[in-house]
Structure formats: C-alpha cells, structure tokens
Amino acid sequence: MLRRFLAMALASVLALAIAAPAALAEERVCRGTIGAVTVDNVRVSSGAACTLNGTRVEGTIKVENGATLVANGVRVKGNVQSEGFQGVRLANGSVVVGSVQLKNGLSGGLASVSSTRINGDLQFEANRARVEASNSTILANLQAVQNTGGVVLTNNTISQNLQCKENNPPPTGGGNVAGDKEDQCAAL
C-alpha cells in the first residue's frame, strides 16, 4: 500500500515537472508606458495607448482595434500584429525577429516604421490609415496591398521583394533597395 502511494506521488510530481514548461507565456496588457524590462507578450487593449521604451518582448505584440503603440528601441522575438489600429510606431533602432503585419488601420491613423530592423516581412494591408516605412532594413519582403490612406516608402533596404498592388492613391517615396520592385512600387 505504501509502495503504491509513493509510486503515485512520484508519478504526480513528474507529470507536473514535465507539464510546467508547456505553460502559456504571460501576457502583459499595456495601458501607459513600459520601460527597459523583459516581458513575455504584450497586448495593447482596444482604444488604449501604450509606449514601450527599450522593452524586450520575448513573444508577440498585438495591437487591438482603435489602439495606439509607440515602440522606441524595442526588441521583439516574435511578431508585431494589428487589425484596426489607430496608430503604430516602431522606431529608434527597434528590432523585430519575426514579421510586422498591420491591417485595417483606421482612417486618420498612422503606421510608421522607421530606423527599424525586421527579420521577416513587413505587411501593410487594407489600411485607411496612412502607412510609412523609412530608413529600415527588412530581411524578407515589404508588401503594401489595398491601402487607401496613403503609402510612403523611403530609403529602405529590402532583402527580397518590394511589392505594391491596388493602393489608392499609389505609393510615393524613393531610394529603396530591393531584390525586385513590383507593380506600383517599380519606380520606388
């Protein structure tokens, strides 16, 4: 009986030890400012404003509908994602190891990526907000598709392709270096 009890207790402890690493990463809801600390994931709640200064994000940043993110000198191991943002600004030597996906930005809003390194893709899609990328390095593709708030692309280095389709008005800018420049961005 004692032997059976000890075996069951040991099995329970081992099960917890094995399951512990599989626990979900903690999500930090940002309303206000987060400084130079390390966090798992960041979520900017609907309608909220968040500033990250020198913050290290081990996972992903999600910017919800009507929310605003200002990120200065951040390092993000995952992606930066938003559908329906009011504003997103990545700047001042920020690094995103994943991709940046900004979709359905609100009219009157702004998405600005400047002096930032993105190891994946930078995607601007179906935004009514103005979208800009300048003086940044993108190690995959920069894609701007179906944006109506204006697209400005200036002095970016894109390892793969610069692709622009169905933007109205057409994108403006120049001085971009890319593997291939396609469609509306052929002259940029």
C-alpha positions, 0 to 999 in steps of 0.5 A, a space after each residue: 500500500 505504501 509502495 503504491 502511494 509513493 509510486 503515485 506521488 512520484 508519478 504526480 510530481 513528474 507529470 507536473 515537472 514535465 507539464 510546467 514548461 508547456 505553460 502559456 507565456 504571460 501576457 502583459 496588457 499595456 495601458 501607459 508606458 513600459 520601460 527597459 524590462 523583459 516581458 513575455 507578450 504584450 497586448 495593447 487593449 482596444 482604444 488604449 495607448 501604450 509606449 514601450 521604451 527599450 522593452 524586450 518582448 520575448 513573444 508577440 505584440 498585438 495591437 487591438 482595434 482603435 489602439 495606439 503603440 509607440 515602440 522606441 528601441 524595442 526588441 521583439 522575438 516574435 511578431 508585431 500584429 494589428 487589425 484596426 489600429 489607430 496608430 503604430 510606431 516602431 522606431 529608434 533602432 527597434 528590432 523585430 525577429 519575426 514579421 510586422 503585419 498591420 491591417 485595417 488601420 483606421 482612417 486618420 491613423 498612422 503606421 510608421 516604421 522607421 530606423 527599424 530592423 525586421 527579420 521577416 516581412 513587413 505587411 501593410 494591408 487594407 489600411 485607411 490609415 496612412 502607412 510609412 516605412 523609412 530608413 529600415 532594413 527588412 530581411 524578407 519582403 515589404 508588401 503594401 496591398 489595398 491601402 487607401 490612406 496613403 503609402 510612403 516608402 523611403 530609403 529602405 533596404 529590402 532583402 527580397 521583394 518590394 511589392 505594391 498592388 491596388 493602393 489608392 492613391 499609389 505609393 510615393 517615396 524613393 531610394 529603396 533597395 530591393 531584390 525586385 520592385 513590383 507593380 506600383 512600387 517599380 519606380 520606388 
